């Protein structure tokens, strides 16, 4: 992803909400913070917002780091939960104080980000491309607070806030590995079609899908790749219906790239006796029908961002790219149906890492 791409649609609301939030800086505000334990079970606690505005200096005090989830929440078994795992690791290993605020809708982005900024958190981690517009708004209002923004380009241009670091990923590498395995599996069975179910057509989603399609065609140039978007990251029925339609068209492997919604696509694969491919986290726990998972190690990226800030190495106005070379991208456990291809997938992994395989496409045509 190049250039400063920002999702639109909540801009007017964001500006108004931020104005209200700043006007309330002199008063106390109770917020509900949802966290989860290591097993993913949700718990709800109530915290009191400090009356102090701005802040963000970590000198002489324990570093305070807040994570704001996207609408998938901590129990999405992937993207948001991984960010929380990275925060937990930083609490245990780096001695920081952590806090998580969950977003139930896009309307929660601005209040959640503003709440943490008002409480003087040194670093705020907005999890997801869709939060970029709200992050820009809050970052401009609180220039002394630092933001490590997952999945959005933070390259600063004229008028942009200078206190944001982008945490980007080469999802196309993980997609390529998953697609190559899907292609090998399909070819070995005489199958002609595989598919993918995306959430919204945004760069991180399309990176995965473009890599998946390229990997599959590298393994089997004659394979057909179907693709569809649910326009949703939470409603499992939408992804399930898309996947069922793809399976009716002959798909024998379904790759989900839609967060919690995508669990519905995997459910369809299980129901119809075809293979599924997980996303972000290793989703092999769902069952033996999971061929593998395209891993995006958000936990490592969040932990490293916190560690770097603690060491005075925050990359303001630039991006940190996570890929195979720095353990930011990988693949999950290979299921029984694909085990015979494990050595070949490891070989492809090594070739991507060494640069022998490069220029993997990140755009869906």
C-alpha positions as CSV (number, residue, x, y, z in Angstrom):
1,X,0.0,0.0,0.0
2,X,1.5,3.4,-1.0
3,X,0.3,6.9,-0.2
4,X,-1.8,8.0,2.7
5,X,-5.0,6.0,2.1
6,X,-7.9,6.8,4.4
7,X,-11.4,5.2,4.6
8,X,-14.2,7.8,4.3
9,X,-17.8,7.9,5.5
10,X,-17.4,8.7,9.1
11,X,-15.5,12.0,8.7
12,X,-18.4,14.4,9.5
13,X,-19.3,12.3,12.5
14,X,-15.7,12.0,13.6
15,X,-15.1,15.8,13.6
16,X,-18.3,16.5,15.6
17,X,-17.6,13.7,18.1
18,X,-14.1,14.8,18.6
19,X,-15.2,18.4,19.3
20,X,-17.6,17.1,21.9
21,X,-14.9,14.9,23.4
22,X,-12.4,17.7,23.7
23,X,-15.1,20.0,25.2
24,X,-15.6,17.4,28.0
25,X,-11.9,17.2,28.9
26,X,-12.4,19.0,32.2
27,X,-14.9,16.4,33.5
28,X,-14.7,12.8,34.6
29,X,-16.2,10.1,32.4
30,X,-16.9,6.5,33.1
31,X,-15.9,4.0,30.3
32,X,-16.6,0.3,30.0
33,X,-13.5,-1.6,29.0
34,X,-13.8,-5.1,27.6
35,X,-10.8,-7.4,28.0
36,X,-10.3,-11.1,27.7
37,X,-8.2,-13.7,29.4
38,X,-5.7,-15.7,27.6
39,X,-8.4,-18.2,26.6
40,X,-10.5,-15.6,24.8
41,X,-13.4,-15.5,27.3
42,X,-14.7,-11.9,27.6
43,X,-14.9,-10.0,30.9
44,X,-16.2,-6.5,31.4
45,X,-14.7,-4.0,33.8
46,X,-15.4,-0.3,34.4
47,X,-12.7,2.3,34.5
48,X,-12.7,6.0,35.3
49,X,-11.2,8.5,32.8
50,X,-8.7,10.9,34.2
51,X,-9.5,14.6,34.0
52,X,-6.1,15.4,32.6
53,X,-5.8,16.2,28.9
54,X,-3.1,15.3,26.5
55,X,0.1,14.0,28.1
56,X,1.9,11.0,26.6
57,X,5.4,11.5,28.1
58,X,6.8,8.3,29.5
59,X,9.8,9.8,31.3
60,X,9.9,8.9,35.0
61,X,6.8,6.7,34.8
62,X,5.7,3.3,33.7
63,X,4.7,3.3,30.0
64,X,1.0,3.3,29.5
65,X,-0.3,1.6,26.3
66,X,-3.9,1.4,25.1
67,X,-5.3,-0.8,22.4
68,X,-8.5,0.1,20.6
69,X,-10.1,-2.9,18.8
70,X,-11.9,-2.8,15.5
71,X,-15.5,-4.0,15.5
72,X,-14.5,-7.7,15.4
73,X,-13.7,-7.4,19.1
74,X,-11.3,-9.5,21.2
75,X,-13.1,-12.8,20.5
76,X,-12.6,-12.6,16.7
77,X,-10.1,-15.5,17.0
78,X,-7.7,-13.5,14.9
79,X,-6.8,-9.9,14.2
80,X,-8.0,-8.0,17.3
81,X,-7.2,-10.9,19.7
82,X,-3.6,-11.0,18.4
83,X,-3.2,-7.3,19.1
84,X,-4.3,-8.0,22.7
85,X,-1.9,-10.9,22.9
86,X,0.9,-8.6,21.9
87,X,-0.2,-6.1,24.6
88,X,-0.3,-8.9,27.2
89,X,3.2,-10.0,26.3
90,X,4.4,-6.4,26.7
91,X,2.8,-6.2,30.1
92,X,4.5,-9.4,31.2
93,X,8.0,-8.9,29.6
94,X,8.3,-5.1,29.5
95,X,6.5,-4.0,32.6
96,X,4.1,-1.6,30.9
97,X,0.6,-0.8,31.9
98,X,-2.0,-1.9,29.3
99,X,-5.6,-1.3,28.6
100,X,-8.1,-2.4,25.9
101,X,-11.2,-0.6,24.7
102,X,-13.5,-2.5,22.3
103,X,-15.4,-0.9,19.4
104,X,-18.9,-2.3,18.8
105,X,-19.3,-0.1,15.7
106,X,-17.5,2.6,13.7
107,X,-19.1,5.2,15.9
108,X,-16.9,3.9,18.9
109,X,-13.6,4.6,17.2
110,X,-13.4,8.3,18.0
111,X,-14.7,8.1,21.6
112,X,-12.4,5.2,22.4
113,X,-9.2,6.8,21.0
114,X,-10.1,10.2,22.6
115,X,-10.7,8.5,26.0
116,X,-7.2,7.0,26.0
117,X,-5.5,10.2,24.8
118,X,-7.3,12.2,27.5
119,X,-6.0,9.7,30.1
120,X,-2.4,10.4,29.1
121,X,-1.6,7.1,27.5
122,X,1.9,7.2,26.0
123,X,1.0,4.9,23.1
124,X,-2.3,4.1,21.5
125,X,-2.7,1.2,19.1
126,X,-5.7,1.5,16.8
127,X,-6.3,-2.0,15.3
128,X,-7.4,-1.8,11.7
129,X,-7.5,0.1,8.5
130,X,-11.0,1.3,9.1
131,X,-9.9,3.3,12.1
132,X,-7.4,5.4,10.2
133,X,-9.6,8.5,9.8
134,X,-10.5,8.7,13.5
135,X,-6.8,8.1,14.4
136,X,-5.8,11.1,12.3
137,X,-8.4,13.3,14.0
138,X,-7.3,12.3,17.5
139,X,-3.6,12.4,16.7
140,X,-3.9,16.0,15.5
141,X,-5.7,17.0,18.7
142,X,-3.2,15.2,21.0
143,X,0.2,15.8,19.4
144,X,2.2,14.5,22.4
145,X,0.5,11.1,22.4
146,X,1.9,8.5,20.0
147,X,-0.1,6.2,17.9
148,X,1.0,2.8,16.3
149,X,-1.7,2.3,13.7
150,X,-2.2,-1.3,12.5
151,X,-2.8,-1.7,8.7
152,X,-2.6,2.0,7.7
153,X,0.1,4.0,6.0
154,X,1.4,6.7,8.3
155,X,3.8,8.3,5.9
156,X,3.4,12.0,6.8
157,X,2.6,14.5,4.2
158,X,1.8,18.2,4.5
159,X,-1.0,18.7,7.0
160,X,-0.8,15.1,8.4
161,X,-0.2,14.4,12.1
162,X,3.5,13.6,12.8
163,X,2.9,11.4,15.8
164,X,1.7,8.2,14.0
165,X,3.7,5.1,13.2
166,X,2.2,2.7,10.6
167,X,2.3,-1.1,11.3
168,X,2.0,-2.6,7.8
169,X,2.2,-6.2,6.7
170,X,2.9,-8.0,3.5
171,X,-0.2,-10.1,3.7
172,X,0.4,-11.1,0.1
173,X,3.2,-13.3,1.3
174,X,0.9,-15.3,3.6
175,X,-1.7,-15.4,1.0
176,X,0.7,-16.8,-1.6
177,X,1.8,-19.6,0.8
178,X,-1.9,-20.5,1.5
179,X,-2.7,-20.3,-2.2
180,X,0.2,-22.5,-3.2
181,X,-0.9,-25.2,-0.8
182,X,-4.5,-24.9,-2.0
183,X,-3.3,-25.2,-5.6
184,X,-1.2,-28.3,-4.8
185,X,-4.0,-29.9,-2.9
186,X,-6.6,-29.2,-5.6
187,X,-4.3,-30.4,-8.4
188,X,-3.6,-33.6,-6.6
189,X,-7.3,-34.3,-6.4
190,X,-8.2,-33.3,-9.9
191,X,-10.2,-30.3,-8.6
192,X,-10.4,-27.2,-10.8
193,X,-11.7,-24.4,-8.5
194,X,-10.8,-22.8,-5.2
195,X,-12.2,-19.5,-3.7
196,X,-11.8,-16.7,-1.2
197,X,-14.3,-14.7,0.9
198,X,-13.2,-11.2,1.8
199,X,-14.8,-8.7,4.2
200,X,-14.5,-5.3,2.6
201,X,-12.4,-4.5,-0.4
202,X,-9.7,-2.7,1.4
203,X,-5.9,-3.0,0.9
204,X,-5.1,-5.5,3.7
205,X,-7.9,-7.8,2.6
206,X,-6.9,-7.6,-1.1
207,X,-3.2,-8.2,-0.3
208,X,-4.2,-11.6,1.1
209,X,-6.5,-12.4,-1.8
210,X,-4.1,-11.3,-4.5
211,X,-1.3,-13.4,-3.0
212,X,-3.6,-16.4,-2.6
213,X,-4.6,-16.3,-6.3
214,X,-1.0,-15.9,-7.4
215,X,0.2,-18.7,-5.3
216,X,-2.6,-21.0,-6.4
217,X,-1.8,-20.3,-10.1
218,X,1.9,-20.8,-9.5
219,X,1.1,-24.3,-8.2
220,X,-1.5,-25.0,-10.9
221,X,-1.7,-22.6,-13.8
222,X,-5.0,-24.1,-14.9
223,X,-6.9,-23.5,-11.6
224,X,-9.9,-21.2,-11.4
225,X,-10.1,-18.8,-8.4
226,X,-13.4,-17.4,-7.3
227,X,-13.7,-14.3,-5.0
228,X,-16.4,-12.4,-3.2
229,X,-16.8,-9.7,-0.5
230,X,-19.3,-9.8,2.3
231,X,-19.0,-6.1,3.0
232,X,-18.9,-7.1,6.7
233,X,-16.4,-8.3,9.3
234,X,-18.8,-9.6,11.9
235,X,-22.0,-11.2,10.4
236,X,-21.1,-14.8,9.9
237,X,-24.2,-15.6,7.9
238,X,-23.1,-13.2,5.1
239,X,-19.8,-14.9,4.7
240,X,-21.3,-18.4,5.0
241,X,-23.8,-17.6,2.2
242,X,-21.0,-16.4,-0.1
243,X,-18.9,-19.5,0.6
244,X,-21.9,-21.8,0.0
245,X,-22.4,-20.2,-3.3
246,X,-18.8,-20.6,-4.2
247,X,-18.8,-24.3,-3.2
248,X,-21.9,-24.8,-5.4
249,X,-19.7,-23.4,-8.2
250,X,-17.1,-26.1,-7.6
251,X,-14.8,-24.6,-5.0
252,X,-13.0,-27.2,-3.0
253,X,-11.0,-24.8,-0.8
254,X,-12.4,-21.7,0.8
255,X,-10.0,-19.0,2.2
256,X,-11.6,-16.6,4.6
257,X,-10.3,-13.0,4.8
258,X,-13.1,-11.5,6.8
259,X,-12.4,-11.7,10.5
260,X,-15.3,-12.9,12.6
261,X,-17.6,-12.9,9.6
262,X,-15.1,-15.3,7.9
263,X,-15.8,-17.9,10.5
264,X,-19.1,-18.4,8.7
265,X,-17.2,-19.1,5.5
266,X,-15.2,-21.8,7.3
267,X,-18.3,-23.2,8.8
268,X,-19.7,-23.6,5.2
269,X,-16.5,-25.4,4.2
270,X,-16.9,-27.8,7.1
271,X,-20.6,-28.4,6.4
272,X,-20.0,-29.1,2.7
273,X,-16.9,-31.3,3.2
274,X,-14.4,-29.1,1.6
275,X,-11.2,-27.5,2.9
276,X,-11.0,-24.2,4.7
277,X,-8.1,-21.8,5.2
278,X,-7.9,-19.5,8.2
279,X,-6.6,-16.0,8.4
280,X,-4.4,-13.8,10.7
281,X,-4.1,-16.4,13.5
282,X,-3.6,-20.2,13.2
283,X,-7.2,-21.4,13.1
284,X,-6.4,-25.1,13.0
285,X,-8.2,-25.4,16.3
286,X,-11.5,-25.2,14.3
287,X,-11.1,-28.7,13.0
288,X,-9.3,-31.1,10.7
289,X,-10.9,-29.5,7.7
290,X,-8.6,-26.4,8.1
291,X,-5.9,-26.9,5.4
292,X,-3.7,-24.2,6.9
293,X,-4.0,-20.5,7.9
294,X,-2.4,-17.4,6.4
295,X,-0.7,-15.9,9.5
296,X,-0.4,-12.1,10.1
297,X,1.5,-11.8,13.3
298,X,-0.2,-8.7,14.7
299,X,0.9,-9.8,18.2
300,X,4.6,-9.5,17.2
301,X,4.1,-6.2,15.5
302,X,2.3,-4.7,18.6
303,X,4.8,-6.0,21.0
304,X,7.7,-4.7,18.9
305,X,6.1,-1.3,18.6
306,X,5.9,-1.0,22.4
307,X,9.4,-2.3,22.9
308,X,10.8,0.1,20.3
309,X,9.0,3.1,21.9
310,X,10.4,2.0,25.3
311,X,13.8,2.1,23.7
312,X,13.2,5.5,22.2
313,X,12.9,4.2,18.6
314,X,9.4,5.2,17.7
315,X,9.2,5.7,13.9
316,X,6.9,8.8,13.8
317,X,5.6,9.7,10.4
318,X,6.8,6.5,8.8
319,X,5.9,2.8,8.6
320,X,7.3,-0.4,10.0
321,X,6.7,-3.2,7.5
322,X,6.2,-6.7,8.9
323,X,6.9,-9.6,6.6
324,X,8.5,-13.1,6.4
325,X,12.0,-11.7,7.1
326,X,11.1,-10.3,10.5
327,X,8.6,-12.9,11.6
328,X,5.6,-10.7,10.8
329,X,4.1,-13.2,8.3
330,X,3.8,-17.0,8.2
331,X,1.5,-19.9,7.9
332,X,-0.2,-22.1,10.4
333,X,-0.4,-25.8,11.0
334,X,-1.0,-27.8,7.9
335,X,-4.0,-30.1,8.1
336,X,-4.0,-33.8,7.2
337,X,-5.2,-33.2,3.7
338,X,-2.1,-31.1,3.0
339,X,0.6,-32.7,5.0
340,X,2.3,-34.4,2.1
341,X,2.9,-30.9,0.7
342,X,4.5,-29.5,3.8
343,X,8.1,-29.8,2.6
344,X,7.2,-27.9,-0.6
345,X,5.4,-25.2,1.3
346,X,8.4,-24.7,3.6
347,X,10.6,-24.5,0.5
348,X,8.3,-21.7,-0.9
349,X,8.5,-20.0,2.5
350,X,12.3,-20.0,2.3
351,X,12.3,-18.8,-1.2
352,X,10.1,-15.8,-0.3
353,X,12.3,-15.1,2.7
354,X,15.5,-15.2,0.6
355,X,14.0,-13.0,-2.1
356,X,14.1,-15.7,-4.7
357,X,10.3,-15.3,-5.0
358,X,9.5,-11.6,-5.0
359,X,7.0,-9.1,-6.5
360,X,4.0,-11.1,-5.3
361,X,1.0,-9.1,-6.4
362,X,-1.0,-7.3,-3.8
363,X,-3.9,-6.0,-6.0
364,X,-6.9,-8.1,-6.9
365,X,-7.7,-7.7,-10.6
